[in-house]
Amino acid sequence: MIDTDEFEYVGFWVRVGAAVVDSLLLIAIIAPVAYAIYGPAYFESTQLIAGPVDFLLSWVLPAVAVIVFWLTKQATPGKMIFGARIVDAQTGNSLLTGQSSGRYCAYYVSAIPLMLGYLWVAFDPRKQGWHDKLAGTVVIRTRRPRSA
């Protein structure tokens, strides 16, 4: 069980900040490669997928990168900046491969109904979004000392 004296659950705004950092990093990697392959028309296109390389860059690469970071570092770079880690909600241990893959797929479940699954983090006592609940995960960080 997770020791809530030592750790705290990471809330909504910290997780939003981490997601922004991760998104900017992905854009910094994907955009130049997509531009080099597809040219400026890539950024003007209304197509969901411009071609096979775009599918790999925009859908496969982010999924693989995020899951690998979760499995090896317990966090993406954005979460690392904030000292946050994703762990199993029951044991506090690292995620398993299936659990990580399930959590990533559950991002779509959290996003589909007007991002309600992500907003859930703001109101849940353990700061879990729907993707966390479905995958059995929590996002924690070392508790900061309280000021007097």
C-alpha positions in Angstrom: 0.0 0.0 0.0 1.2 3.5 -0.7 2.4 5.4 2.3 0.5 8.7 2.2 2.7 10.2 4.9 5.7 9.9 2.6 3.9 10.5 -0.7 1.2 12.8 -2.0 -1.1 12.3 -5.0 -0.3 14.7 -7.8 -3.2 17.0 -8.7 -4.8 18.4 -11.8 -2.7 21.5 -12.6 0.7 19.8 -12.1 -0.5 17.0 -14.4 -1.6 19.6 -17.0 1.8 21.2 -16.8 3.5 17.9 -17.3 1.3 17.2 -20.3 2.2 20.5 -21.8 5.9 19.8 -21.4 5.5 16.3 -23.0 3.4 17.7 -25.9 6.0 20.4 -26.6 8.8 17.8 -26.6 6.8 15.6 -29.0 6.1 18.5 -31.3 9.8 19.5 -31.3 10.6 16.0 -32.5 7.7 15.3 -34.9 7.3 18.6 -36.6 10.7 18.9 -38.2 10.6 15.3 -39.4 7.1 15.7 -40.8 8.2 18.9 -42.5 11.2 17.3 -44.1 9.1 14.4 -45.4 5.8 16.1 -46.4 6.9 19.8 -46.8 4.8 22.8 -45.7 1.6 21.3 -47.1 1.7 18.9 -44.1 0.7 21.8 -41.7 -2.0 23.1 -44.0 -3.7 19.7 -44.6 -7.0 18.7 -43.0 -6.3 15.0 -43.3 -6.1 13.1 -40.1 -3.2 11.1 -41.4 -1.0 12.3 -44.3 0.7 9.0 -45.0 2.4 6.0 -43.4 5.3 8.0 -42.0 2.8 10.5 -40.5 1.0 7.6 -38.9 4.2 6.3 -37.3 5.3 9.7 -36.2 2.0 11.0 -34.8 0.4 7.8 -33.4 2.9 5.0 -33.0 6.0 7.0 -31.8 4.2 8.8 -29.0 2.5 5.7 -27.7 5.7 3.7 -27.7 7.7 6.6 -26.2 5.2 7.2 -23.4 4.9 3.5 -22.5 8.7 3.0 -22.5 9.1 6.0 -20.2 6.5 4.7 -17.9 8.2 1.3 -17.8 11.7 2.5 -17.4 11.4 5.8 -15.5 7.9 5.6 -14.0 7.2 9.0 -15.6 7.4 10.9 -18.8 9.8 13.9 -19.0 7.1 16.3 -18.1 6.2 14.3 -15.0 9.9 14.0 -14.1 10.2 17.8 -14.0 7.5 17.9 -11.3 8.9 14.9 -9.4 5.9 12.8 -10.2 5.8 9.1 -10.8 3.1 6.7 -12.0 2.8 3.6 -9.9 0.4 0.7 -9.3 -2.4 2.0 -7.1 -2.4 -1.0 -4.8 1.3 -1.8 -4.3 3.1 1.4 -5.2 5.3 -0.7 -7.5 6.3 0.0 -11.1 3.7 -0.6 -13.8 3.6 -3.8 -15.8 3.7 -3.7 -19.6 0.0 -4.6 -19.9 -0.9 -2.1 -17.3 1.0 0.6 -19.1 -0.5 -0.3 -22.5 -3.9 -0.3 -20.9 -3.4 3.1 -19.3 -2.3 4.6 -22.6 -5.4 3.2 -24.4 -7.6 4.5 -21.6 -6.3 8.0 -22.4 -8.8 7.9 -25.2 -11.6 6.8 -22.9 -10.7 9.8 -20.7 -10.7 12.2 -23.6 -13.8 11.2 -25.6 -16.5 12.7 -23.3 -15.3 16.3 -23.4 -12.1 15.5 -21.5 -14.2 14.6 -18.5 -11.9 11.6 -17.6 -9.0 14.1 -17.2 -11.0 16.6 -15.3 -11.9 13.9 -12.9 -8.4 14.3 -11.4 -9.4 17.6 -9.9 -12.3 16.1 -7.9 -11.1 12.6 -7.0 -9.7 12.0 -3.5 -6.7 10.1 -4.9 -6.4 12.4 -7.9 -7.1 9.6 -10.3 -8.4 10.2 -13.8 -10.5 7.6 -15.6 -7.4 6.2 -17.3 -5.8 5.8 -13.8 -8.9 4.0 -12.4 -9.1 1.7 -15.4 -5.4 0.8 -15.3 -5.2 0.7 -11.5 -2.6 3.5 -11.2 -1.9 6.6 -9.3 0.4 9.5 -9.8 2.5 10.4 -6.8 5.4 12.4 -5.6 7.4 12.7 -2.4 5.4 14.8 0.0 6.8 18.3 0.5 7.3 19.5 4.0 4.4 21.7 5.2 5.3 25.2 6.1 4.6 26.3 9.6 
